[in-house]
């Protein structure tokens, strides 16, 4: 005899990524961007200092479903 009720929802595994991913862009990409964001502009200012080194910044305009 089966019990009536709501079915139990399956929990996603710990390594499943259901969100969005952002591409990391460098200052040269931010400099030519048609719609500059605040994060990109701050990064550009930091990279204009002589001797600055950076690894890039996540760009919200290049997000994709992972």
DSSP file (Angstrom, degrees, kcal/mol; ACC not computed):
  #  RESIDUE AA STRUCTURE BP1 BP2  ACC     N-H-->O    O-->H-N    N-H-->O    O-->H-N    TCO  KAPPA ALPHA  PHI   PSI    X-CA   Y-CA   Z-CA
    1    1 A X              0   0    0      0, 0.0     2,-0.3     0, 0.0     0, 0.0   0.000 360.0 360.0 360.0 122.6    0.0    0.0    0.0
    2    2 A X        -     0   0    0      1,-0.0     2,-0.3     0, 0.0     0, 0.0  -0.624 360.0-126.0 -87.7 143.3    1.5    3.3   -1.1
    3    3 A X        -     0   0    0     -2,-0.3     2,-0.3     1,-0.0    -1,-0.0  -0.672  21.2-128.9 -87.9 143.5    1.2    6.4    1.0
    4    4 A X        +     0   0    0     -2,-0.3     2,-0.3     3,-0.0    -1,-0.0  -0.678  56.5  90.8 -90.9 145.3   -0.3    9.5   -0.6
    5    5 A X  S    S-     0   0    0     -2,-0.3     2,-0.2     0, 0.0    -2,-0.0  -0.958  75.9 -37.0 159.7-172.5    1.5   12.8   -0.3
    6    6 A X        -     0   0    0     -2,-0.3     2,-0.2     1,-0.1     3,-0.0  -0.516  59.5-114.9 -78.6 142.8    4.0   15.0   -1.9
    7    7 A X        -     0   0    0     -2,-0.2     2,-0.4     1,-0.1    -1,-0.1  -0.496  33.8-107.6 -74.2 145.8    7.0   13.4   -3.6
    8    8 A X        -     0   0    0     -2,-0.2     2,-0.2     1,-0.1    -1,-0.1  -0.600  33.4-125.1 -77.1 130.4   10.4   14.1   -2.1
    9    9 A X        -     0   0    0     -2,-0.4     2,-0.4     1,-0.1    -1,-0.1  -0.509  23.1-115.3 -77.1 143.2   12.4   16.5   -4.2
   10   10 A X        -     0   0    0     -2,-0.2     2,-0.3     1,-0.0    -1,-0.1  -0.638  25.8-134.3 -79.9 130.2   15.9   15.4   -5.2
   11   11 A X        -     0   0    0     -2,-0.4     3,-0.1     1,-0.1     2,-0.1  -0.669  23.1-114.8 -84.1 136.9   18.7   17.5   -3.8
   12   12 A X        -     0   0    0     -2,-0.3    -1,-0.1     1,-0.1     0, 0.0  -0.374  36.7-102.8 -67.9 150.6   21.4   18.5   -6.2
   13   13 A X    >   -     0   0    0      1,-0.1     3,-1.3    -2,-0.1    -1,-0.1  -0.256  32.0-106.5 -69.9 163.8   24.9   17.1   -5.5
   14   14 A X  T 3  S+     0   0    0      1,-0.3    -1,-0.1    -3,-0.1    -2,-0.1   0.763 116.9  49.7 -65.3 -27.7   27.5   19.3   -3.8
   15   15 A X  T 3  S+     0   0    0      2,-0.1     2,-0.4     0, 0.0    -1,-0.3   0.444  82.0 112.5 -94.3   1.3   29.5   19.7   -7.0
   16   16 A X    <   -     0   0    0     -3,-1.3     2,-0.7     1,-0.0    -4,-0.0  -0.598  52.7-158.2 -75.7 129.1   26.6   20.7   -9.2
   17   17 A X        +     0   0    0     -2,-0.4    -2,-0.1    49,-0.2    -3,-0.0  -0.916  21.1 166.8-111.1 106.3   26.9   24.3  -10.3
   18   18 A X        +     0   0    0     -2,-0.7    -1,-0.1     2,-0.1    -2,-0.0   0.314  52.5  81.1-100.7   7.2   23.5   25.7  -11.4
   19   19 A X  S    S-     0   0    0      1,-0.1    47,-1.8    47,-0.1     2,-0.3  -0.021  85.0 -77.1 -97.9-158.6   24.4   29.3  -11.5
   20   20 A X  E     -A   65   0A   0     45,-0.2     2,-0.4    46,-0.1    45,-0.2  -0.706  31.8-144.6-103.2 155.2   26.1   31.6  -13.9
   21   21 A X  E     -A   64   0A   0     43,-2.8    43,-2.3    -2,-0.3     2,-0.4  -0.915   9.7-146.9-116.0 146.4   29.8   32.0  -14.6
   22   22 A X  E     -     0   0A   0     -2,-0.4     2,-0.2    41,-0.2    41,-0.2  -0.929  16.5-124.9-113.5 138.0   31.5   35.2  -15.5
   23   23 A X  E     -A   59   0A   0     36,-0.5    36,-2.5    39,-0.4     2,-0.6  -0.553  23.3-122.9 -78.0 145.7   34.5   35.5  -17.8
   24   24 A X  E     -A   58   0A   0     34,-0.2     2,-0.3    -2,-0.2    34,-0.2  -0.803  33.8-171.0 -89.4 122.6   37.6   37.1  -16.5
   25   25 A X  E     -A   57   0A   0     32,-2.5    32,-2.5    -2,-0.6     2,-0.1  -0.846  13.3-133.5-116.3 152.8   38.6   40.1  -18.7
   26   26 A X    >>  -     0   0    0     -2,-0.3     4,-1.8    30,-0.2     3,-0.6  -0.376  35.8 -93.0 -96.5 178.0   41.7   42.2  -18.7
   27   27 A X  H 3> S+     0   0    0      1,-0.2     4,-2.1     2,-0.2     5,-0.1   0.794 121.0  60.5 -66.8 -28.9   42.1   46.0  -18.8
   28   28 A X  H 3> S+     0   0    0      2,-0.2     4,-0.9     1,-0.2    -1,-0.2   0.865 107.1  46.5 -67.6 -33.2   42.4   46.1  -22.6
   29   29 A X  H <4 S+     0   0    0     -3,-0.6     3,-0.5     2,-0.2     4,-0.3   0.898 112.2  50.3 -71.7 -41.1   38.9   44.5  -23.0
   30   30 A X  H >< S+     0   0    0     -4,-1.8     3,-0.9     1,-0.2    -2,-0.2   0.848 104.3  59.9 -64.3 -33.7   37.5   46.9  -20.4
   31   31 A X  H 3< S+     0   0    0     -4,-2.1    -1,-0.2     1,-0.2    -2,-0.2   0.826 111.5  37.8 -66.4 -31.5   39.0   49.9  -22.2
   32   32 A X  T 3< S+     0   0    0     -4,-0.9    -1,-0.2    -3,-0.5    -2,-0.2   0.301  86.0 130.5-102.9   8.6   37.1   49.1  -25.4
   33   33 A X    <   -     0   0    0     -3,-0.9     3,-0.4    -4,-0.3    -3,-0.1  -0.387  52.1-147.6 -66.0 137.1   33.8   48.0  -23.8
   34   34 A X  S    S+     0   0    0      1,-0.3     2,-0.4    -2,-0.1    -1,-0.1   0.793  94.6  34.5 -75.7 -28.8   30.7   49.7  -25.2
   35   35 A X  S    S-     0   0    0      2,-0.0    -1,-0.3    -3,-0.0    26,-0.1  -0.732  84.7-160.2-126.6  82.0   28.9   49.6  -21.8
   36   36 A X        -     0   0    0     -3,-0.4     2,-0.2    -2,-0.4    -5,-0.0  -0.352   5.9-151.5 -67.3 140.2   31.5   50.1  -19.0
   37   37 A X     >  -     0   0    0      1,-0.1     4,-2.2    -2,-0.1     5,-0.2  -0.607  27.2-107.4-105.2 169.1   30.5   49.0  -15.5
   38   38 A X  H  > S+     0   0    0      1,-0.2     4,-2.2    -2,-0.2     5,-0.2   0.889 118.6  52.0 -64.6 -40.5   31.7   50.4  -12.2
   39   39 A X  H  > S+     0   0    0      1,-0.2     4,-1.9     2,-0.2    -1,-0.2   0.912 111.2  47.6 -63.6 -42.4   33.9   47.3  -11.5
   40   40 A X  H  > S+     0   0    0      2,-0.2     4,-2.4     1,-0.2    -2,-0.2   0.882 110.4  51.3 -66.5 -39.3   35.6   47.6  -14.8
   41   41 A X  H  X S+     0   0    0     -4,-2.2     4,-2.0     2,-0.2    -2,-0.2   0.892 109.5  50.1 -66.6 -39.0   36.2   51.3  -14.5
   42   42 A X  H  X S+     0   0    0     -4,-2.2     4,-2.0     2,-0.2    -1,-0.2   0.907 111.0  50.0 -63.0 -40.6   37.8   50.8  -11.0
   43   43 A X  H  X S+     0   0    0     -4,-1.9     4,-2.1     1,-0.2    -2,-0.2   0.904 108.1  52.9 -64.7 -41.5   40.0   48.1  -12.5
   44   44 A X  H  X S+     0   0    0     -4,-2.4     4,-1.0     1,-0.2    -1,-0.2   0.906 107.9  51.3 -60.1 -41.9   41.1   50.4  -15.4
   45   45 A X  H  < S+     0   0    0     -4,-2.0     3,-0.5     1,-0.2     4,-0.5   0.902 110.3  48.6 -62.9 -41.5   42.1   53.1  -12.9
   46   46 A X  H >< S+     0   0    0     -4,-2.0     3,-0.8     1,-0.2    -1,-0.2   0.873 110.6  51.2 -65.7 -36.0   44.2   50.6  -10.9
   47   47 A X  H 3< S+     0   0    0     -4,-2.1    -1,-0.2     1,-0.2     5,-0.2   0.638  96.5  68.7 -79.3 -13.3   45.9   49.3  -14.0
   48   48 A X  T 3< S+     0   0    0     -4,-1.0     2,-0.3    -3,-0.5    -1,-0.2   0.679  76.9  98.6 -77.0 -16.5   46.8   52.8  -15.2
   49   49 A X  S X  S-     0   0    0     -3,-0.8     3,-1.8    -4,-0.5     2,-0.0  -0.553  90.1-105.5 -70.4 130.4   49.3   53.2  -12.3
   50   50 A X  T 3  S+     0   0    0     -2,-0.3     3,-0.1     1,-0.3    -1,-0.1  -0.335 104.2  19.0 -59.1 133.7   52.8   52.4  -13.6
   51   51 A X  T 3  S+     0   0    0      1,-0.3    -1,-0.3    -4,-0.1     2,-0.2   0.474  88.4 145.3  86.4   3.6   54.1   49.0  -12.5
   52   52 A X    <   -     0   0    0     -3,-1.8     2,-0.4    -5,-0.2    -1,-0.3  -0.483  29.1-165.8 -74.9 142.0   50.6   47.7  -11.7
   53   53 A X        +     0   0    0     -2,-0.2     2,-0.3    -3,-0.1    -3,-0.0  -0.992  11.0 172.8-128.8 139.7   49.9   44.0  -12.3
   54   54 A X        -     0   0    0     -2,-0.4     3,-0.1    -7,-0.1   -27,-0.1  -0.953  35.1-145.1-144.2 161.3   46.5   42.4  -12.4
   55   55 A X        -     0   0    0      1,-0.4     2,-0.2    -2,-0.3    -1,-0.1   0.394  61.5 -97.7-105.8  -0.2   44.8   39.1  -13.2
   56   56 A X        -     0   0    0    -13,-0.1    -1,-0.4     2,-0.0     2,-0.3  -0.480  33.1 -98.7 107.9 177.7   41.6   40.6  -14.7
   57   57 A X  E     -A   25   0A   0    -32,-2.5   -32,-2.5    -2,-0.2     2,-0.2  -0.992  34.5-101.8-139.1 142.3   38.2   41.3  -13.3
   58   58 A X  E     -A   24   0A   0     -2,-0.3     2,-0.6   -34,-0.2   -34,-0.2  -0.488  37.2-144.3 -66.1 130.4   34.9   39.3  -13.7
   59   59 A X  E >   -A   23   0A   0    -36,-2.5     3,-1.2    -2,-0.2   -36,-0.5  -0.867  10.7-159.1-103.5 121.3   32.8   40.9  -16.3
   60   60 A X  E >  S+     0   0A   0     -2,-0.6     3,-0.9     1,-0.2    -1,-0.1   0.729  91.1  63.0 -69.2 -22.2   29.0   40.8  -15.7
   61   61 A X  E 3  S+     0   0A   0      1,-0.2    -1,-0.2   -26,-0.1   -39,-0.0   0.613 100.4  52.9 -78.9 -12.1   28.3   41.4  -19.4
   62   62 A X  E <  S+     0   0A   0     -3,-1.2   -39,-0.4   -39,-0.2    -1,-0.2  -0.032  77.6 140.9-112.2  30.2   30.0   38.1  -20.4
   63   63 A X  E <   -     0   0A   0     -3,-0.9     2,-0.3   -41,-0.2   -41,-0.2  -0.425  25.3-178.2 -76.5 149.8   28.0   35.8  -18.1
   64   64 A X  E     -A   21   0A   0    -43,-2.3   -43,-2.8    -2,-0.1     2,-0.4  -0.983  34.1 -98.2-144.8 153.9   27.0   32.4  -19.3
   65   65 A X  E      A   20   0A   0     -2,-0.3   -45,-0.2   -45,-0.2   -46,-0.1  -0.582 360.0 360.0 -75.6 125.9   25.0   29.5  -17.8
   66   66 A X              0   0    0    -47,-1.8   -49,-0.2    -2,-0.4    -1,-0.1   0.435 360.0 360.0 -94.3 360.0   27.3   26.8  -16.4
